[in-house]
Amino acid sequence: MRGVEDIITREELKKLLDSGKQLRIKHGLDATGPDLHIGHATSLWKIRALQEEGHKAVILLGDITTSIGDPTGRVKTRPVLLAHTIAANLESIEKQIKSILIPSREVLEFRRSSEWYRRMRWPDLLALLGHVTHARLIEREMFQKRIKAGAEIFIPELIYPVLQGYDSVMLRDNLTIIGSDQLFNEHLGRFLQGRYQQAPQVIVALKILPGLGGGEKMSKSEGNYIGLLDSPQDKFGKAMRVLDRLIIPYLEAYTAAPEKDIQEIEAGLNGRENPMKAKLFFAEMLVKRYHGQK
């Protein structure tokens, strides 16, 4: 599968796909900003392909978890967002998701984490947290970095992975498609589903690519991304800024270009052809995917 870094596990995935039943495919998004970029969309396009086979996308909008802030990849605490900002961001995100996924109710379901967390009683929360040890949570790389740097780790950040894991229990999903940076959280989902006598979700983890200038992954704060809300002209212009070494990975992850065409482009680059041709091809394929050939 193009752009996939890991599948946990391949045997379980094969059994699910061979089962003949409609699968529930979870994908969660927090509302730290109002717009998505093409990096976010890699999971959505994979889910779209499964929708076309009759499976159901279950999109979790994390209104509660956004107020905590996902610590993944963060060496400092995320700023706290106000409730009205989160609500506006979620409304914008939902519209962008619908621009990619099939919007029919038969194959698309939107949920919000407040559905269960606003009803959860203290004894239930304590029982949930009782399934996970401090040692398991603190082993996360970003927490270890903070400890070494003498930076603070707040309790809500520490329990964020447990809450994301419990989302899988409440949604009873069979499969989740995520960026590989979310593996720790989704492993907890598998673990908690087992504790609650559910079949553990299969995890499909996609490769995380650097942003336009290399280095960090696509990020609004870094300004190194191509947004879903960008105009065709802006998408094209930003695509032409991609580093030469990223053209092939970007074509594979962010476009629907045929494999044969990508191989021809790669052969040309290896033969020291002017990379401008390859960048033009990537820019055209990207704009075509989101806005059509015209």
C-alpha positions as CSV (number, residue, x, y, z in Angstrom):
1,M,0.0,0.0,0.0
2,R,1.5,3.3,-1.1
3,G,2.8,5.6,1.6
4,V,2.3,3.1,4.4
5,E,5.0,2.8,7.1
6,D,3.6,0.0,9.3
7,I,0.5,-2.2,9.7
8,I,-0.4,-3.7,13.1
9,T,-1.0,-6.3,12.2
10,R,-1.0,-7.4,8.5
11,E,-2.6,-10.7,9.3
12,E,-5.4,-9.0,11.2
13,L,-6.0,-6.6,8.4
14,K,-6.2,-9.4,5.8
15,K,-8.8,-11.2,8.0
16,L,-10.9,-8.0,8.3
17,L,-10.8,-7.3,4.5
18,D,-11.7,-10.9,3.8
19,S,-14.5,-11.0,6.3
20,G,-17.1,-9.4,3.9
21,K,-18.5,-7.2,6.7
22,Q,-18.7,-3.4,6.6
23,L,-15.7,-2.2,8.6
24,R,-15.7,0.9,10.9
25,I,-12.6,2.9,10.1
26,K,-11.7,5.5,12.7
27,H,-9.8,8.7,12.1
28,G,-9.5,11.3,14.8
29,L,-8.7,15.0,14.4
30,D,-8.3,17.7,17.1
31,A,-9.2,21.3,16.3
32,T,-6.0,23.1,17.1
33,G,-6.6,25.2,13.9
34,P,-9.3,25.8,11.3
35,D,-7.6,24.3,8.3
36,L,-6.2,21.0,7.2
37,H,-3.2,20.5,4.9
38,I,-2.3,17.8,2.4
39,G,-0.4,15.9,5.1
40,H,-3.7,15.5,7.0
41,A,-5.4,14.4,3.9
42,T,-3.3,11.3,3.2
43,S,-5.3,9.3,5.7
44,L,-8.6,10.7,4.3
45,W,-7.8,9.6,0.8
46,K,-7.0,6.0,2.1
47,I,-10.3,6.0,3.9
48,R,-12.1,7.3,0.8
49,A,-10.8,4.3,-1.1
50,L,-12.2,2.0,1.5
51,Q,-15.5,3.9,1.5
52,E,-15.7,3.1,-2.2
53,E,-15.6,-0.6,-1.2
54,G,-18.6,-0.1,1.1
55,H,-16.8,0.5,4.4
56,K,-17.8,3.2,6.9
57,A,-15.5,6.2,7.9
58,V,-16.0,7.1,11.5
59,I,-14.5,10.6,11.9
60,L,-13.9,11.6,15.5
61,L,-13.7,15.3,16.1
62,G,-11.9,15.8,19.4
63,D,-13.6,18.7,21.0
64,I,-12.6,17.5,24.5
65,T,-9.1,16.3,23.7
66,T,-8.4,19.6,21.8
67,S,-8.9,21.4,25.1
68,I,-6.1,19.3,26.6
69,G,-3.7,19.3,23.6
70,D,-2.0,16.3,22.1
71,P,1.6,16.2,23.4
72,T,2.8,14.2,20.4
73,G,6.0,15.7,19.1
74,R,5.8,18.6,21.5
75,V,8.7,19.7,23.7
76,K,6.4,22.2,25.5
77,T,2.7,22.4,26.4
78,R,0.2,23.4,23.7
79,P,-1.7,26.7,24.3
80,V,-5.2,26.2,25.7
81,L,-7.9,27.2,23.2
82,L,-11.3,28.7,24.1
83,A,-14.5,26.7,23.6
84,H,-15.8,29.0,20.8
85,T,-12.5,28.8,18.9
86,I,-12.6,25.0,19.1
87,A,-16.2,25.0,17.9
88,A,-15.4,27.2,14.9
89,N,-12.3,25.1,14.0
90,L,-14.3,21.9,14.1
91,E,-17.0,23.3,11.8
92,S,-14.3,24.3,9.3
93,I,-12.6,21.0,9.5
94,E,-15.8,19.0,9.0
95,K,-16.5,20.8,5.7
96,Q,-12.9,20.1,4.5
97,I,-13.3,16.4,5.4
98,K,-16.6,16.2,3.4
99,S,-14.8,17.6,0.4
100,I,-12.7,14.4,0.3
101,L,-14.8,11.6,1.8
102,I,-18.1,10.3,0.4
103,P,-20.7,12.2,2.4
104,S,-23.4,9.5,2.4
105,R,-24.6,8.4,5.9
106,E,-24.2,4.8,4.8
107,V,-20.4,5.3,4.7
108,L,-19.7,8.3,6.8
109,E,-20.3,9.0,10.5
110,F,-19.1,12.1,12.5
111,R,-18.7,11.8,16.2
112,R,-17.4,14.1,19.0
113,S,-15.5,13.0,22.1
114,S,-17.7,15.1,24.3
115,E,-20.5,12.6,23.7
116,W,-18.9,10.3,26.3
117,Y,-16.5,12.5,28.2
118,R,-19.1,15.0,29.3
119,R,-21.2,12.1,30.7
120,M,-18.3,10.3,32.3
121,R,-18.4,10.1,36.1
122,W,-15.3,10.3,38.3
123,P,-15.4,6.6,39.3
124,D,-15.5,5.7,35.6
125,L,-12.6,8.0,34.8
126,L,-10.5,6.6,37.6
127,A,-11.4,3.0,36.5
128,L,-10.2,3.9,32.9
129,L,-7.0,5.4,34.2
130,G,-6.4,2.4,36.4
131,H,-5.8,0.3,33.3
132,V,-2.6,2.2,32.4
133,T,0.6,2.6,34.4
134,H,2.7,5.7,34.8
135,A,5.8,3.8,33.5
136,R,4.0,3.1,30.2
137,L,3.0,6.7,29.6
138,I,6.3,8.3,30.7
139,E,8.3,6.2,28.2
140,R,7.1,8.5,25.4
141,E,10.0,10.1,23.6
142,M,8.7,13.7,24.0
143,F,8.2,13.2,27.7
144,Q,11.7,11.9,28.1
145,K,13.0,15.0,26.2
146,R,11.1,17.3,28.6
147,I,12.4,15.5,31.6
148,K,16.0,15.8,30.4
149,A,15.4,19.5,29.6
150,G,13.8,20.1,33.0
151,A,10.5,21.1,31.3
152,E,7.1,20.6,32.9
153,I,4.7,17.7,32.0
154,F,1.2,18.4,33.1
155,I,-1.2,15.7,34.1
156,P,-3.8,16.3,31.3
157,E,-1.0,15.9,28.8
158,L,0.0,12.7,30.5
159,I,-3.4,11.2,30.3
160,Y,-4.2,12.4,26.7
161,P,-3.1,9.1,25.1
162,V,-5.4,7.2,27.5
163,L,-8.3,9.4,26.4
164,Q,-7.5,8.9,22.7
165,G,-7.2,5.2,23.3
166,Y,-10.6,5.1,25.0
167,D,-12.2,6.8,21.9
168,S,-11.5,3.5,20.1
169,V,-13.5,1.7,22.8
170,M,-16.4,4.0,22.5
171,L,-16.4,3.9,18.7
172,R,-15.8,0.1,18.5
173,D,-13.8,0.6,15.4
174,N,-12.1,-2.2,13.5
175,L,-9.4,-0.2,11.8
176,T,-7.7,3.2,12.2
177,I,-5.6,5.0,9.6
178,I,-3.2,7.5,11.1
179,G,0.1,9.3,10.7
180,S,3.0,7.2,12.2
181,D,3.4,9.9,14.9
182,Q,0.1,8.7,16.5
183,L,1.3,5.1,16.9
184,F,1.7,5.3,20.7
185,N,-1.8,6.6,21.2
186,E,-3.4,4.1,18.9
187,H,-1.5,1.2,20.5
188,L,-3.2,2.3,23.7
189,G,-6.5,2.0,21.8
190,R,-5.7,-1.6,20.9
191,F,-4.8,-2.3,24.5
192,L,-7.9,-0.7,26.0
193,Q,-10.2,-2.4,23.5
194,G,-8.8,-5.7,24.8
195,R,-9.4,-4.6,28.4
196,Y,-13.0,-3.8,27.5
197,Q,-13.5,-7.2,25.8
198,Q,-13.4,-5.8,22.2
199,A,-11.4,-7.0,19.3
200,P,-8.4,-4.7,19.0
201,Q,-8.3,-2.3,16.1
202,V,-5.9,-2.8,13.3
203,I,-3.5,0.2,12.9
204,V,-2.4,1.4,9.5
205,A,0.3,4.0,10.0
206,L,1.3,6.3,7.1
207,K,4.7,7.8,6.6
208,I,5.2,11.4,7.9
209,L,7.1,13.5,5.3
210,P,9.0,16.7,5.8
211,G,7.4,20.0,5.0
212,L,8.1,22.0,1.8
213,G,11.5,23.1,2.9
214,G,12.6,19.8,4.4
215,G,13.2,19.3,8.1
216,E,10.0,19.5,10.1
217,K,6.7,17.8,9.1
218,M,4.0,20.0,7.5
219,S,2.9,22.5,10.1
220,K,0.8,25.7,10.1
221,S,3.2,27.2,12.7
222,E,6.2,26.5,10.4
223,G,4.4,27.8,7.3
224,N,5.8,24.8,5.3
225,Y,2.5,23.2,4.2
226,I,0.0,23.2,1.4
227,G,-3.5,23.8,2.7
228,L,-6.7,22.1,1.6
229,L,-8.3,25.6,1.5
230,D,-5.5,27.0,-0.6
231,S,-6.7,28.1,-4.1
232,P,-5.5,26.1,-7.1
233,Q,-3.0,28.8,-7.9
234,D,-1.6,28.8,-4.4
235,K,-1.4,25.0,-4.3
236,F,0.4,25.1,-7.6
237,G,2.8,27.8,-6.5
238,K,3.6,26.0,-3.2
239,A,4.1,22.7,-5.0
240,M,6.8,24.3,-7.2
241,R,8.8,25.1,-4.0
242,V,9.2,21.5,-2.9
243,L,12.8,20.3,-2.6
244,D,14.1,18.1,-5.4
245,R,14.7,15.2,-3.0
246,L,11.0,15.3,-1.9
247,I,9.4,15.2,-5.4
248,I,9.0,11.4,-5.6
249,P,7.8,10.9,-1.9
250,Y,5.3,13.8,-2.4
251,L,4.0,12.3,-5.6
252,E,3.5,8.9,-3.9
253,A,1.9,10.4,-0.8
254,Y,0.0,13.4,-2.0
255,T,-1.3,12.6,-5.5
256,A,-3.1,9.9,-7.3
257,A,-0.5,9.8,-10.1
258,P,-0.1,6.3,-11.6
259,E,2.9,4.3,-10.4
260,K,4.2,4.0,-14.0
261,D,4.3,7.8,-14.3
262,I,6.1,8.2,-11.0
263,Q,8.7,5.7,-12.0
264,E,9.3,7.6,-15.3
265,I,9.7,10.8,-13.3
266,E,12.1,9.1,-10.9
267,A,14.2,7.7,-13.8
268,G,14.5,11.2,-15.3
269,L,15.6,12.7,-12.0
270,N,18.2,9.9,-11.6
271,G,19.3,10.6,-15.1
272,R,19.9,14.2,-14.0
273,E,17.1,15.7,-16.0
274,N,16.1,19.3,-15.0
275,P,13.9,18.8,-11.9
276,M,11.6,21.6,-13.1
277,K,9.7,19.0,-15.3
278,A,9.2,16.8,-12.3
279,K,8.0,19.7,-10.1
280,L,5.5,20.7,-12.8
281,F,4.2,17.2,-13.0
282,F,3.7,17.1,-9.2
283,A,2.0,20.5,-9.1
284,E,-0.4,19.5,-11.9
285,M,-1.2,16.1,-10.2
286,L,-1.8,17.9,-6.9
287,V,-4.1,20.5,-8.3
288,K,-6.0,17.9,-10.4
289,R,-6.7,15.8,-7.3
290,Y,-8.4,18.7,-5.4
291,H,-9.8,20.9,-8.1
292,G,-10.1,18.8,-11.3
293,Q,-8.3,18.8,-14.6
294,K,-9.5,22.2,-15.8
